[in-house]
Amino acid sequence: MKQDSVLLCLSGGIDSSLSAILLKEAGYKVIAVTFRVYDSISNACLEKLKGCCSIESIAEAKYFAEKNNIEHYILDYRDYFKETIIKNFISEYIQGRTPNPCVLCNYEIKWGQIYNFAKEIKCDYIATGHYARVNFDGKRYLLLKGKDKLKDQSYFLWKLSQENLSRTIFPLGNYTKEEVKKIAIEKGLNFLAKKRESQEICFIPNNDYRDFLKRNSDVDLNKKGNIITSDGKIVGTHNGISFYTIGQRKGLGIALGKPYYVKEIRPETNEIVVAPYEELKNKYYFVNNINWISIPDINEEIIAEVKVRYRTKPVNSKICKISENKIKVIPLEEVYAVTPGQSAVFYDDDKVLFGGVITQAF
C-alpha cells in the first residue's frame, strides 16, 4: 500500500515542529519545506527584531529536519513576496486602507507557491501548524475553527479553495496551545516549548509599520494634510494618510477636550476625519472579493457571525447579497471602526462560511 506523503511548512517553531512529529506518528511520509520571504535583521543584540522567517529560524528548521530524518527543502521566495505581499501592503496604506498581509501570504505563498511545489514533488497533502480544522461533509470541504478558541487561526485562511482544503492537513487543529506545549515537552522539545513566539507581521518584526512604509515605498508618503471633524472643522495636521488607520487614537497630535479617533481616511482630498468613539459605530458595510468555503453561495438574506478583525469577537449580522462578488453586512449588535482593507470572515458557530475584503463602511 502506498504511504501518503505530506509537505509540511516547517518554520523551526513549536507548532510546525510538533506537527512534523504528529504526522510521522500518524503514518505519513513527511517532507519539510522552509521558505525565505524577506531579508531579516537579527542577531544576539537585536533579539526583539528577530522574525519567524529569519536566517536563525531557517537554520533551526534545517537542524530539526536532519535530526528527525525528514527530507528538507529551503526555498527562496523573496522576490515573489516583495512583488505580491509587500507591494500590496504598501499600496493599500497609500490608498487609505488597512491591509491584512497574513491572509494574502497564506493564499500566495503557502497555498500558492508551496502548494504548487507539493504537486511538483508528488506530495499528496500540504500541512501547516495553523490552529484550524478541515472536514468533509460529503459535498464540500469545510473549514472549521481550531479547538483552542483563543488561538484559532481560521480567520486568516478564508481565501483557501475547495481544492486547497481537499489536500490540507492541520495536525494541531484538535489541540489547545497548552496541550501542544505539554506534548512537545513529553517528546523532548523542551527548548521549543520555552521559545518566544513572534506576534508581529513577519516582515515587520519590530512592529513599526510606519517606519517600514517610509523605508520601502517608492513614493513620498509624507504629504501633510488636514485633520477635520465630521462637520468639516479643521483641528490639526496629519503627516500623511498612510500612517493612520480607522479607530486610531494615539499619535493624532490634537487636543479637543475628550478622546477623538480616526473615523475616516479620504485619500481623494488628503484628509483624516476624526470623531468621538460613539460616532465610529457602523450601521452597515460592504464586502467584496468573496470566497465561498463551507457553502457554495447565498441566494437570500442570512444571519451569520462576522469577524472584522482577528482579535475581536464575532458579531451577529444580517447578510444581503448585492451581486456575484459583493455583499452588504448589517450588524445586529454594536460594532465600531470597521476598517476598509481588512478581512470580514463569516461563521456559523465553528464553521467558516465564506470571507471577503471590507471595501466601505458607514
BALOBA-1460 file (C-alpha; in Angstrom, 3 decimals):
// residues 362
<rec num="1" residu="m" x="0.000" y="0.000" z="0.000"/>
<rec num="2" residu="k" x="1.292" y="3.478" z="-0.928"/>
<rec num="3" residu="q" x="2.287" y="5.644" z="2.027"/>
<rec num="4" residu="d" x="0.615" y="9.059" z="1.788"/>
<rec num="5" residu="s" x="3.129" y="11.884" z="1.655"/>
<rec num="6" residu="v" x="2.694" y="15.357" z="3.092"/>
<rec num="7" residu="l" x="4.699" y="18.520" z="2.533"/>
<rec num="8" residu="l" x="4.920" y="20.383" z="5.830"/>
<rec num="9" residu="c" x="5.709" y="24.092" z="6.135"/>
<rec num="10" residu="l" x="8.427" y="23.971" z="8.795"/>
<rec num="11" residu="s" x="9.369" y="27.275" z="10.431"/>
<rec num="12" residu="g" x="11.518" y="25.922" z="13.246"/>
<rec num="13" residu="g" x="8.951" y="26.852" z="15.903"/>
<rec num="14" residu="i" x="6.983" y="24.647" z="18.254"/>
<rec num="15" residu="d" x="3.786" y="24.414" z="16.188"/>
<rec num="16" residu="s" x="5.281" y="23.238" z="12.911"/>
<rec num="17" residu="s" x="7.893" y="21.054" z="14.623"/>
<rec num="18" residu="l" x="5.297" y="19.191" z="16.679"/>
<rec num="19" residu="s" x="3.146" y="18.928" z="13.553"/>
<rec num="20" residu="a" x="6.001" y="17.048" z="11.882"/>
<rec num="21" residu="i" x="6.217" y="14.554" z="14.741"/>
<rec num="22" residu="l" x="2.438" y="14.033" z="14.879"/>
<rec num="23" residu="l" x="2.285" y="13.453" z="11.122"/>
<rec num="24" residu="k" x="5.081" y="10.887" z="11.278"/>
<rec num="25" residu="e" x="3.360" y="9.114" z="14.142"/>
<rec num="26" residu="a" x="0.155" y="9.041" z="12.077"/>
<rec num="27" residu="g" x="1.988" y="7.134" z="9.361"/>
<rec num="28" residu="y" x="2.632" y="9.862" z="6.792"/>
<rec num="29" residu="k" x="5.828" y="10.270" z="4.847"/>
<rec num="30" residu="v" x="6.789" y="13.785" z="5.929"/>
<rec num="31" residu="i" x="8.757" y="16.135" z="3.696"/>
<rec num="32" residu="a" x="9.510" y="19.587" z="5.078"/>
<rec num="33" residu="v" x="9.892" y="22.933" z="3.363"/>
<rec num="34" residu="t" x="11.176" y="26.159" z="4.874"/>
<rec num="35" residu="f" x="10.891" y="29.312" z="2.830"/>
<rec num="36" residu="r" x="12.604" y="32.670" z="2.944"/>
<rec num="37" residu="v" x="10.456" y="35.664" z="2.107"/>
<rec num="38" residu="y" x="12.412" y="38.673" z="3.319"/>
<rec num="39" residu="d" x="15.856" y="39.805" z="4.484"/>
<rec num="40" residu="s" x="15.613" y="39.910" z="8.259"/>
<rec num="41" residu="i" x="17.683" y="41.854" z="10.767"/>
<rec num="42" residu="s" x="18.623" y="39.501" z="13.553"/>
<rec num="43" residu="n" x="21.483" y="38.823" z="15.914"/>
<rec num="44" residu="a" x="22.018" y="38.361" z="19.618"/>
<rec num="45" residu="c" x="21.930" y="42.113" z="20.207"/>
<rec num="46" residu="l" x="18.721" y="42.601" z="18.231"/>
<rec num="47" residu="e" x="16.613" y="39.770" z="19.621"/>
<rec num="48" residu="k" x="13.498" y="41.909" z="19.630"/>
<rec num="49" residu="l" x="13.856" y="42.253" z="15.854"/>
<rec num="50" residu="k" x="14.004" y="38.519" z="15.264"/>
<rec num="51" residu="g" x="11.192" y="37.386" z="13.000"/>
<rec num="52" residu="c" x="9.729" y="33.952" z="12.377"/>
<rec num="53" residu="c" x="11.429" y="33.615" z="8.967"/>
<rec num="54" residu="s" x="14.923" y="34.787" z="9.931"/>
<rec num="55" residu="i" x="18.153" y="33.047" z="8.975"/>
<rec num="56" residu="e" x="18.313" y="31.654" z="12.500"/>
<rec num="57" residu="s" x="14.836" y="30.141" z="12.216"/>
<rec num="58" residu="i" x="15.706" y="28.578" z="8.863"/>
<rec num="59" residu="a" x="18.814" y="27.016" z="10.403"/>
<rec num="60" residu="e" x="16.767" y="25.719" z="13.334"/>
<rec num="61" residu="a" x="14.252" y="24.154" z="10.943"/>
<rec num="62" residu="k" x="17.073" y="22.502" z="8.977"/>
<rec num="63" residu="y" x="18.607" y="21.091" z="12.160"/>
<rec num="64" residu="f" x="15.242" y="19.746" z="13.337"/>
<rec num="65" residu="a" x="14.579" y="18.067" z="9.981"/>
<rec num="66" residu="e" x="18.018" y="16.432" z="9.905"/>
<rec num="67" residu="k" x="17.696" y="15.231" z="13.499"/>
<rec num="68" residu="n" x="14.332" y="13.615" z="12.723"/>
<rec num="69" residu="n" x="15.336" y="12.149" z="9.345"/>
<rec num="70" residu="i" x="12.955" y="14.364" z="7.410"/>
<rec num="71" residu="e" x="13.752" y="15.353" z="3.823"/>
<rec num="72" residu="h" x="14.021" y="19.137" z="3.841"/>
<rec num="73" residu="y" x="13.851" y="21.859" z="1.191"/>
<rec num="74" residu="i" x="14.714" y="25.537" z="1.609"/>
<rec num="75" residu="l" x="13.046" y="27.783" z="-0.971"/>
<rec num="76" residu="d" x="13.705" y="31.451" z="-1.697"/>
<rec num="77" residu="y" x="10.556" y="33.464" z="-2.387"/>
<rec num="78" residu="r" x="11.892" y="36.898" z="-1.533"/>
<rec num="79" residu="d" x="11.305" y="38.409" z="-4.979"/>
<rec num="80" residu="y" x="7.823" y="36.922" z="-5.299"/>
<rec num="81" residu="f" x="6.921" y="38.002" z="-1.759"/>
<rec num="82" residu="k" x="8.066" y="41.543" z="-2.492"/>
<rec num="83" residu="e" x="6.002" y="41.725" z="-5.687"/>
<rec num="84" residu="t" x="2.852" y="40.357" z="-4.068"/>
<rec num="85" residu="i" x="2.512" y="40.728" z="-0.317"/>
<rec num="86" residu="i" x="4.794" y="43.721" z="0.323"/>
<rec num="87" residu="k" x="3.716" y="45.660" z="-2.764"/>
<rec num="88" residu="n" x="0.057" y="45.133" z="-1.823"/>
<rec num="89" residu="f" x="0.772" y="46.107" z="1.799"/>
<rec num="90" residu="i" x="2.281" y="49.444" z="0.755"/>
<rec num="91" residu="s" x="-0.331" y="50.118" z="-1.942"/>
<rec num="92" residu="e" x="-3.228" y="49.590" z="0.450"/>
<rec num="93" residu="y" x="-1.857" y="52.043" z="3.012"/>
<rec num="94" residu="i" x="-1.191" y="54.613" z="0.269"/>
<rec num="95" residu="q" x="-4.874" y="54.368" z="-0.661"/>
<rec num="96" residu="g" x="-6.021" y="54.853" z="2.916"/>
<rec num="97" residu="r" x="-6.877" y="51.219" z="3.617"/>
<rec num="98" residu="t" x="-5.500" y="48.846" z="6.259"/>
<rec num="99" residu="p" x="-4.387" y="45.535" z="4.702"/>
<rec num="100" residu="n" x="-4.130" y="42.063" z="6.211"/>
<rec num="101" residu="p" x="-0.853" y="40.635" z="4.833"/>
<rec num="102" residu="c" x="-1.164" y="37.308" z="6.677"/>
<rec num="103" residu="v" x="-4.314" y="36.423" z="4.710"/>
<rec num="104" residu="l" x="-2.619" y="37.245" z="1.410"/>
<rec num="105" residu="c" x="0.587" y="35.407" z="2.392"/>
<rec num="106" residu="n" x="-1.345" y="32.230" z="3.167"/>
<rec num="107" residu="y" x="-3.019" y="32.436" z="-0.237"/>
<rec num="108" residu="e" x="0.004" y="33.454" z="-2.313"/>
<rec num="109" residu="i" x="2.833" y="31.625" z="-0.530"/>
<rec num="110" residu="k" x="1.631" y="28.621" z="1.482"/>
<rec num="111" residu="w" x="-1.357" y="27.661" z="-0.659"/>
<rec num="112" residu="g" x="0.157" y="29.217" z="-3.759"/>
<rec num="113" residu="q" x="3.875" y="28.664" z="-4.263"/>
<rec num="114" residu="i" x="4.269" y="25.903" z="-1.638"/>
<rec num="115" residu="y" x="1.061" y="24.165" z="-2.721"/>
<rec num="116" residu="n" x="2.303" y="24.070" z="-6.309"/>
<rec num="117" residu="f" x="5.683" y="22.802" z="-5.137"/>
<rec num="118" residu="a" x="3.921" y="19.978" z="-3.306"/>
<rec num="119" residu="k" x="2.340" y="18.965" z="-6.600"/>
<rec num="120" residu="e" x="5.703" y="19.110" z="-8.362"/>
<rec num="121" residu="i" x="7.319" y="16.676" z="-5.943"/>
<rec num="122" residu="k" x="4.219" y="14.436" z="-5.936"/>
<rec num="123" residu="c" x="3.115" y="15.044" z="-2.337"/>
<rec num="124" residu="d" x="-0.456" y="14.046" z="-1.582"/>
<rec num="125" residu="y" x="-1.040" y="16.746" z="1.014"/>
<rec num="126" residu="i" x="0.238" y="20.026" z="2.400"/>
<rec num="127" residu="a" x="0.321" y="20.695" z="6.151"/>
<rec num="128" residu="t" x="0.920" y="23.707" z="8.389"/>
<rec num="129" residu="g" x="0.884" y="24.403" z="12.112"/>
<rec num="130" residu="h" x="-2.246" y="26.545" z="11.937"/>
<rec num="131" residu="y" x="-4.861" y="26.105" z="14.649"/>
<rec num="132" residu="a" x="-7.778" y="25.218" z="12.376"/>
<rec num="133" residu="r" x="-9.555" y="22.093" z="11.112"/>
<rec num="134" residu="v" x="-10.806" y="20.645" z="7.818"/>
<rec num="135" residu="n" x="-13.768" y="18.284" z="7.499"/>
<rec num="136" residu="f" x="-15.667" y="16.845" z="4.519"/>
<rec num="137" residu="d" x="-19.467" y="16.683" z="4.732"/>
<rec num="138" residu="g" x="-19.938" y="14.534" z="1.636"/>
<rec num="139" residu="k" x="-20.413" y="17.543" z="-0.653"/>
<rec num="140" residu="r" x="-17.919" y="20.231" z="0.347"/>
<rec num="141" residu="y" x="-14.747" y="20.575" z="2.350"/>
<rec num="142" residu="l" x="-15.434" y="22.605" z="5.471"/>
<rec num="143" residu="l" x="-13.009" y="24.984" z="7.130"/>
<rec num="144" residu="l" x="-13.559" y="24.950" z="10.901"/>
<rec num="145" residu="k" x="-12.195" y="26.860" z="13.864"/>
<rec num="146" residu="g" x="-9.419" y="25.230" z="15.867"/>
<rec num="147" residu="k" x="-10.261" y="23.636" z="19.209"/>
<rec num="148" residu="d" x="-8.395" y="26.416" z="21.027"/>
<rec num="149" residu="k" x="-10.751" y="29.382" z="20.619"/>
<rec num="150" residu="l" x="-8.097" y="31.837" z="21.813"/>
<rec num="151" residu="k" x="-5.542" y="30.546" z="19.303"/>
<rec num="152" residu="d" x="-7.911" y="29.773" z="16.406"/>
<rec num="153" residu="q" x="-6.445" y="30.956" z="13.084"/>
<rec num="154" residu="s" x="-9.288" y="30.145" z="10.681"/>
<rec num="155" residu="y" x="-9.748" y="33.909" z="10.172"/>
<rec num="156" residu="f" x="-6.520" y="34.025" z="8.161"/>
<rec num="157" residu="l" x="-7.478" y="31.095" z="5.911"/>
<rec num="158" residu="w" x="-10.669" y="32.337" z="4.254"/>
<rec num="159" residu="k" x="-9.110" y="32.549" z="0.775"/>
<rec num="160" residu="l" x="-8.464" y="28.788" z="0.557"/>
<rec num="161" residu="s" x="-10.273" y="26.967" z="-2.243"/>
<rec num="162" residu="q" x="-12.083" y="23.649" z="-2.153"/>
<rec num="163" residu="e" x="-9.100" y="22.097" z="-3.931"/>
<rec num="164" residu="n" x="-6.725" y="23.575" z="-1.324"/>
<rec num="165" residu="l" x="-8.801" y="22.227" z="1.547"/>
<rec num="166" residu="s" x="-9.081" y="18.778" z="-0.044"/>
<rec num="167" residu="r" x="-5.308" y="18.424" z="0.207"/>
<rec num="168" residu="t" x="-4.673" y="20.215" z="3.500"/>
<rec num="169" residu="i" x="-3.930" y="18.794" z="6.951"/>
<rec num="170" residu="f" x="-3.865" y="20.841" z="10.156"/>
<rec num="171" residu="p" x="-2.264" y="18.491" z="12.734"/>
<rec num="172" residu="l" x="-2.858" y="20.912" z="15.635"/>
<rec num="173" residu="g" x="-6.494" y="21.700" z="14.925"/>
<rec num="174" residu="n" x="-7.816" y="19.473" z="17.694"/>
<rec num="175" residu="y" x="-5.339" y="20.669" z="20.334"/>
<rec num="176" residu="t" x="-5.120" y="23.717" z="22.562"/>
<rec num="177" residu="k" x="-1.863" y="25.650" z="22.757"/>
<rec num="178" residu="e" x="-1.277" y="24.369" z="26.299"/>
<rec num="179" residu="e" x="-1.763" y="20.800" z="25.110"/>
<rec num="180" residu="v" x="0.724" y="21.420" z="22.302"/>
<rec num="181" residu="k" x="3.334" y="22.680" z="24.774"/>
<rec num="182" residu="k" x="2.741" y="19.720" z="27.071"/>
<rec num="183" residu="i" x="3.061" y="17.185" z="24.236"/>
<rec num="184" residu="a" x="6.159" y="18.949" z="22.912"/>
<rec num="185" residu="i" x="7.843" y="18.637" z="26.324"/>
<rec num="186" residu="e" x="6.870" y="14.962" z="26.524"/>
<rec num="187" residu="k" x="8.549" y="14.410" z="23.162"/>
<rec num="188" residu="g" x="11.754" y="16.134" z="24.173"/>
<rec num="189" residu="l" x="11.105" y="19.522" z="22.566"/>
<rec num="190" residu="n" x="11.553" y="21.467" z="25.800"/>
<rec num="191" residu="f" x="13.568" y="24.222" z="24.121"/>
<rec num="192" residu="l" x="10.731" y="24.875" z="21.655"/>
<rec num="193" residu="a" x="8.113" y="24.991" z="24.401"/>
<rec num="194" residu="k" x="10.089" y="27.808" z="26.060"/>
<rec num="195" residu="k" x="10.898" y="29.671" z="22.839"/>
<rec num="196" residu="r" x="9.379" y="33.123" z="22.412"/>
<rec num="197" residu="e" x="6.856" y="33.224" z="19.592"/>
<rec num="198" residu="s" x="6.574" y="36.112" z="17.168"/>
<rec num="199" residu="q" x="3.274" y="38.001" z="17.359"/>
<rec num="200" residu="e" x="4.077" y="40.630" z="14.751"/>
<rec num="201" residu="i" x="3.842" y="40.784" z="10.975"/>
<rec num="202" residu="c" x="6.713" y="38.552" z="9.844"/>
<rec num="203" residu="f" x="8.405" y="41.191" z="7.668"/>
<rec num="204" residu="i" x="7.993" y="43.893" z="10.335"/>
<rec num="205" residu="p" x="9.453" y="42.158" z="13.420"/>
<rec num="206" residu="n" x="9.785" y="45.442" z="15.329"/>
<rec num="207" residu="n" x="6.054" y="46.073" z="14.745"/>
<rec num="208" residu="d" x="6.644" y="49.603" z="13.380"/>
<rec num="209" residu="y" x="4.701" y="49.545" z="10.108"/>
<rec num="210" residu="r" x="5.082" y="53.307" z="9.611"/>
<rec num="211" residu="d" x="8.862" y="53.034" z="9.567"/>
<rec num="212" residu="f" x="8.570" y="50.093" z="7.169"/>
<rec num="213" residu="l" x="6.402" y="52.141" z="4.797"/>
<rec num="214" residu="k" x="8.855" y="55.043" z="4.840"/>
<rec num="215" residu="r" x="11.808" y="52.765" z="4.047"/>
<rec num="216" residu="n" x="10.142" y="50.683" z="1.358"/>
<rec num="217" residu="s" x="7.784" y="52.956" z="-0.559"/>
<rec num="218" residu="d" x="8.802" y="54.363" z="-3.937"/>
<rec num="219" residu="v" x="6.678" y="57.461" z="-3.380"/>
<rec num="220" residu="d" x="6.853" y="60.217" z="-0.778"/>
<rec num="221" residu="l" x="4.315" y="59.353" z="1.899"/>
<rec num="222" residu="n" x="4.918" y="62.469" z="3.996"/>
<rec num="223" residu="k" x="2.246" y="64.562" z="2.306"/>
<rec num="224" residu="k" x="0.713" y="66.637" z="5.072"/>
<rec num="225" residu="g" x="-2.996" y="67.412" z="5.102"/>
<rec num="226" residu="n" x="-5.851" y="68.478" z="7.320"/>
<rec num="227" residu="i" x="-7.337" y="66.592" z="10.235"/>
<rec num="228" residu="i" x="-11.011" y="67.541" z="10.332"/>
<rec num="229" residu="t" x="-14.069" y="66.708" z="12.419"/>
<rec num="230" residu="s" x="-17.202" y="65.133" z="10.967"/>
<rec num="231" residu="d" x="-18.705" y="68.602" z="10.410"/>
<rec num="232" residu="g" x="-15.626" y="69.792" z="8.490"/>
<rec num="233" residu="k" x="-13.835" y="71.809" z="11.177"/>
<rec num="234" residu="i" x="-10.042" y="71.761" z="10.793"/>
<rec num="235" residu="v" x="-8.491" y="70.677" z="14.104"/>
<rec num="236" residu="g" x="-4.944" y="69.670" z="13.138"/>
<rec num="237" residu="t" x="-2.482" y="68.477" z="10.533"/>
<rec num="238" residu="h" x="-1.598" y="64.891" z="9.675"/>
<rec num="239" residu="n" x="1.765" y="63.640" z="8.409"/>
<rec num="240" residu="g" x="0.451" y="61.542" z="5.509"/>
<rec num="241" residu="i" x="-2.679" y="59.391" z="5.307"/>
<rec num="242" residu="s" x="-0.618" y="56.182" z="5.014"/>
<rec num="243" residu="f" x="0.378" y="56.481" z="8.669"/>
<rec num="244" residu="y" x="-3.172" y="56.317" z="10.040"/>
<rec num="245" residu="t" x="-5.842" y="53.657" z="10.373"/>
<rec num="246" residu="i" x="-9.525" y="53.626" z="11.323"/>
<rec num="247" residu="g" x="-10.049" y="53.638" z="15.100"/>
<rec num="248" residu="q" x="-6.626" y="55.130" z="15.859"/>
<rec num="249" residu="r" x="-6.477" y="57.424" z="18.865"/>
<rec num="250" residu="k" x="-2.798" y="57.852" z="19.734"/>
<rec num="251" residu="g" x="-0.445" y="59.979" z="17.685"/>
<rec num="252" residu="l" x="-3.069" y="62.351" z="16.267"/>
<rec num="253" residu="g" x="-1.476" y="65.419" z="17.848"/>
<rec num="254" residu="i" x="-4.812" y="67.067" z="18.665"/>
<rec num="255" residu="a" x="-6.380" y="68.166" z="21.976"/>
<rec num="256" residu="l" x="-10.153" y="68.596" z="21.829"/>
<rec num="257" residu="g" x="-11.138" y="68.130" z="25.467"/>
<rec num="258" residu="k" x="-12.078" y="64.449" z="25.058"/>
<rec num="259" residu="p" x="-10.720" y="61.488" z="23.093"/>
<rec num="260" residu="y" x="-11.107" y="61.610" z="19.319"/>
<rec num="261" residu="y" x="-10.453" y="58.715" z="16.949"/>
<rec num="262" residu="v" x="-9.846" y="58.320" z="13.233"/>
<rec num="263" residu="k" x="-13.297" y="57.806" z="11.713"/>
<rec num="264" residu="e" x="-12.487" y="58.074" z="8.011"/>
<rec num="265" residu="i" x="-9.499" y="58.406" z="5.686"/>
<rec num="266" residu="r" x="-10.075" y="60.403" z="2.494"/>
<rec num="267" residu="p" x="-7.242" y="59.872" z="0.010"/>
<rec num="268" residu="e" x="-9.025" y="61.908" z="-2.683"/>
<rec num="269" residu="t" x="-8.826" y="65.080" z="-0.536"/>
<rec num="270" residu="n" x="-5.866" y="64.006" z="1.642"/>
<rec num="271" residu="e" x="-7.912" y="64.411" z="4.821"/>
<rec num="272" residu="i" x="-8.231" y="62.479" z="8.067"/>
<rec num="273" residu="v" x="-11.671" y="62.666" z="9.691"/>
<rec num="274" residu="v" x="-11.792" y="62.311" z="13.488"/>
<rec num="275" residu="a" x="-14.734" y="61.898" z="15.839"/>
<rec num="276" residu="p" x="-15.668" y="60.783" z="19.363"/>
<rec num="277" residu="y" x="-15.766" y="56.998" z="19.662"/>
<rec num="278" residu="e" x="-19.567" y="56.814" z="19.636"/>
<rec num="279" residu="e" x="-19.524" y="58.179" z="16.066"/>
<rec num="280" residu="l" x="-17.402" y="55.224" z="14.926"/>
<rec num="281" residu="k" x="-20.364" y="52.868" z="15.350"/>
<rec num="282" residu="n" x="-21.141" y="51.269" z="11.993"/>
<rec num="283" residu="k" x="-24.678" y="50.789" z="10.638"/>
<rec num="284" residu="y" x="-23.582" y="48.697" z="7.651"/>
<rec num="285" residu="y" x="-20.615" y="47.907" z="5.445"/>
<rec num="286" residu="f" x="-19.783" y="46.260" z="2.116"/>
<rec num="287" residu="v" x="-17.553" y="43.269" z="1.448"/>
<rec num="288" residu="n" x="-16.087" y="42.314" z="-1.954"/>
<rec num="289" residu="n" x="-13.842" y="39.543" z="-3.334"/>
<rec num="290" residu="i" x="-15.989" y="36.833" z="-1.773"/>
<rec num="291" residu="n" x="-14.565" y="33.329" z="-1.443"/>
<rec num="292" residu="w" x="-17.264" y="30.760" z="-0.706"/>
<rec num="293" residu="i" x="-15.951" y="27.975" z="1.512"/>
<rec num="294" residu="s" x="-18.312" y="25.787" z="3.518"/>
<rec num="295" residu="i" x="-21.321" y="26.921" z="1.479"/>
<rec num="296" residu="p" x="-21.415" y="27.411" z="-2.304"/>
<rec num="297" residu="d" x="-23.337" y="30.719" z="-2.312"/>
<rec num="298" residu="i" x="-26.306" y="32.556" z="-0.779"/>
<rec num="299" residu="n" x="-29.480" y="33.441" z="-2.664"/>
<rec num="300" residu="e" x="-31.378" y="35.116" z="0.165"/>
<rec num="301" residu="e" x="-30.667" y="37.040" z="3.348"/>
<rec num="302" residu="i" x="-28.941" y="35.017" z="6.045"/>
<rec num="303" residu="i" x="-27.814" y="35.619" z="9.610"/>
<rec num="304" residu="a" x="-24.185" y="34.827" z="10.408"/>
<rec num="305" residu="e" x="-21.474" y="35.734" z="12.887"/>
<rec num="306" residu="v" x="-18.866" y="38.057" z="11.400"/>
<rec num="307" residu="k" x="-15.328" y="38.849" z="12.494"/>
<rec num="308" residu="v" x="-13.992" y="42.124" z="11.097"/>
<rec num="309" residu="r" x="-10.642" y="41.759" z="12.890"/>
<rec num="310" residu="y" x="-8.722" y="38.773" z="14.146"/>
<rec num="311" residu="r" x="-8.817" y="39.765" z="17.826"/>
<rec num="312" residu="t" x="-12.498" y="40.774" z="18.018"/>
<rec num="313" residu="k" x="-15.445" y="38.546" z="18.874"/>
<rec num="314" residu="p" x="-17.830" y="37.587" z="16.053"/>
<rec num="315" residu="v" x="-20.879" y="39.832" z="15.739"/>
<rec num="316" residu="n" x="-24.308" y="38.577" z="14.653"/>
<rec num="317" residu="s" x="-25.161" y="40.253" z="11.367"/>
<rec num="318" residu="k" x="-27.655" y="40.176" z="8.514"/>
<rec num="319" residu="i" x="-26.020" y="39.355" z="5.173"/>
<rec num="320" residu="c" x="-27.539" y="40.579" z="1.902"/>
<rec num="321" residu="k" x="-26.106" y="39.613" z="-1.473"/>
<rec num="322" residu="i" x="-25.712" y="42.649" z="-3.747"/>
<rec num="323" residu="s" x="-24.032" y="40.996" z="-6.735"/>
<rec num="324" residu="e" x="-21.984" y="37.920" z="-7.569"/>
<rec num="325" residu="n" x="-18.975" y="39.308" z="-5.741"/>
<rec num="326" residu="k" x="-20.392" y="41.855" z="-3.297"/>
<rec num="327" residu="i" x="-22.444" y="41.636" z="-0.115"/>
<rec num="328" residu="k" x="-23.904" y="44.113" z="2.355"/>
<rec num="329" residu="v" x="-23.481" y="43.406" z="6.064"/>
<rec num="330" residu="i" x="-25.861" y="44.905" z="8.637"/>
<rec num="331" residu="p" x="-24.640" y="44.300" z="12.218"/>
<rec num="332" residu="l" x="-27.338" y="43.189" z="14.662"/>
<rec num="333" residu="e" x="-25.061" y="44.079" z="17.573"/>
<rec num="334" residu="e" x="-22.846" y="47.103" z="18.135"/>
<rec num="335" residu="v" x="-19.687" y="47.134" z="16.039"/>
<rec num="336" residu="y" x="-17.201" y="50.001" z="15.790"/>
<rec num="337" residu="a" x="-14.414" y="51.128" z="13.475"/>
<rec num="338" residu="v" x="-14.986" y="48.630" z="10.661"/>
<rec num="339" residu="t" x="-11.918" y="49.166" z="8.513"/>
<rec num="340" residu="p" x="-11.666" y="49.034" z="4.692"/>
<rec num="341" residu="g" x="-8.896" y="46.684" z="3.593"/>
<rec num="342" residu="q" x="-9.385" y="44.282" z="6.497"/>
<rec num="343" residu="s" x="-10.930" y="40.829" z="6.120"/>
<rec num="344" residu="a" x="-14.504" y="40.038" z="7.073"/>
<rec num="345" residu="v" x="-14.937" y="36.341" z="7.844"/>
<rec num="346" residu="f" x="-18.393" y="34.799" z="8.243"/>
<rec num="347" residu="y" x="-19.116" y="31.945" z="10.643"/>
<rec num="348" residu="d" x="-21.871" y="29.551" z="11.615"/>
<rec num="349" residu="d" x="-20.636" y="28.514" z="15.048"/>
<rec num="350" residu="d" x="-17.277" y="26.782" z="14.286"/>
<rec num="351" residu="k" x="-17.816" y="26.650" z="10.530"/>
<rec num="352" residu="v" x="-16.259" y="29.273" z="8.224"/>
<rec num="353" residu="l" x="-18.956" y="30.004" z="5.662"/>
<rec num="354" residu="f" x="-17.029" y="32.465" z="3.482"/>
<rec num="355" residu="g" x="-14.818" y="35.518" z="3.621"/>
<rec num="356" residu="g" x="-14.017" y="38.723" z="1.779"/>
<rec num="357" residu="v" x="-12.417" y="42.157" z="1.961"/>
<rec num="358" residu="i" x="-14.158" y="45.153" z="3.528"/>
<rec num="359" residu="t" x="-14.426" y="47.950" z="0.951"/>
<rec num="360" residu="q" x="-16.688" y="50.604" z="2.523"/>
<rec num="361" residu="a" x="-18.162" y="51.164" z="5.967"/>
<rec num="362" residu="f" x="-20.932" y="53.561" z="7.033"/>
